[in-house]
């Protein structure tokens, strides 16, 4: 079976348009879901390098000396 590249391209462009039209708050929620999924995949990985690559956010350093 040969893929219909024109149809695939059209579907991809339509999907991108739909994403672009969504409100920013919804896009940010989607980003949070994707970030959580990526972290879960990394945590589940058995390789040590994947675990080391997990980025952890830290609060900014305080100026209290």
C-alpha positions in Angstrom: 0.0 0.0 0.0 1.4 3.3 -1.0 0.8 6.3 1.3 -1.2 9.2 -0.1 1.4 11.9 0.7 -0.9 14.8 -0.5 -3.7 13.7 1.9 -1.2 13.2 4.7 0.2 16.7 4.1 -3.3 18.2 4.1 -4.2 16.5 7.3 -1.0 17.7 9.0 -1.6 21.3 7.9 -5.3 21.2 9.1 -4.1 19.8 12.5 -1.5 22.6 12.8 -4.2 25.2 11.9 -6.4 23.8 14.6 -3.6 24.0 17.2 -2.8 27.5 16.2 -6.4 28.6 16.7 -6.6 27.3 20.2 -6.4 29.7 23.2 -3.0 30.1 24.8 -4.3 28.7 28.1 -5.2 25.5 26.4 -1.8 25.3 24.7 -0.1 25.7 28.0 -2.2 22.9 29.5 -1.3 20.7 26.6 2.4 21.5 27.2 2.0 20.5 30.8 0.5 17.2 29.8 3.3 16.6 27.3 6.0 17.5 29.9 4.5 15.1 32.5 4.4 12.3 29.9 8.0 12.9 28.9 9.1 12.9 32.6 7.1 9.6 33.2 8.8 8.0 30.2 12.2 9.1 31.4 11.5 7.8 35.0 10.4 4.5 33.6 13.6 4.2 31.5 16.1 1.7 32.7 19.1 3.6 31.4 21.1 5.8 33.8 21.6 8.5 31.1 17.9 9.1 30.7 17.5 9.6 34.4 20.4 12.1 34.5 18.9 14.1 31.6 15.7 14.9 33.6 15.5 18.7 34.1 14.4 19.9 37.5 13.2 23.4 38.0 14.6 25.3 40.9 13.5 28.6 42.4 15.7 31.6 41.6 18.5 32.2 44.1 17.5 34.7 46.8 19.5 37.8 47.6 19.3 37.2 51.3 23.0 37.0 52.3 
